[in-house]
Amino acid sequence: MEINRRIFLGSMLYVVSASVLPSQLRKALQLTVFESDAVFFNAEQFTLVFDIADIMIPSTDTPGCVDSHTAQVLDELMISWAGPSTQQQFTLFLSKFLQQAKSAFNANYLSLSKEKRQAFIEQIDETAFETDKSDFSVAYKRLKALIFHVHYSSEIANPNFFLVPGGYRGSLTQDELNVIYERKYL
């Protein structure tokens, strides 16, 4: 299923209305650790998604994923957009991600320095885009695509951002869908 502007904007409403998750910044590791569960991801998974997104698109002289609340939007998308197979794909990916980090560094990913975490993600990225067709690589590429899409579709990162007016109504009835087909909107 493709993520479209309507789904993205609908998810942004959740982010705007969601309370800030309690977290602590581990300064020595340059890592934000979430202490409570998000809407879909548990605290550890959300910490991973937040960190992976921050490493992929850090805040520099331009906004990064932290500024565009990419991890929070992804968390809401897991509820509002993702089907069970996508939800399972990402939870399995995060579990395997932790296992591979443990194998590579003989330590928990969340206890690694920022440099080691970044090197690990760079290694996964390089492998995933070479010839690896494993479920892990497919999930990584999908997560990366979503991170970039959500970030660069956000108002803070996109100078051409335009909020489409009107409310999101959710699921359509069959009659409403038939009217849309008759008017050839789709």
Salt bridges, closest charged atoms under 4 A:
ASP51 OD2 - ARG117 NE 2.85
ASP54 OD2 - LYS114 NZ 3.38
ASP125 OD1 - LYS144 NZ 2.61
GLU176 OE2 - ARG169 NH2 2.26
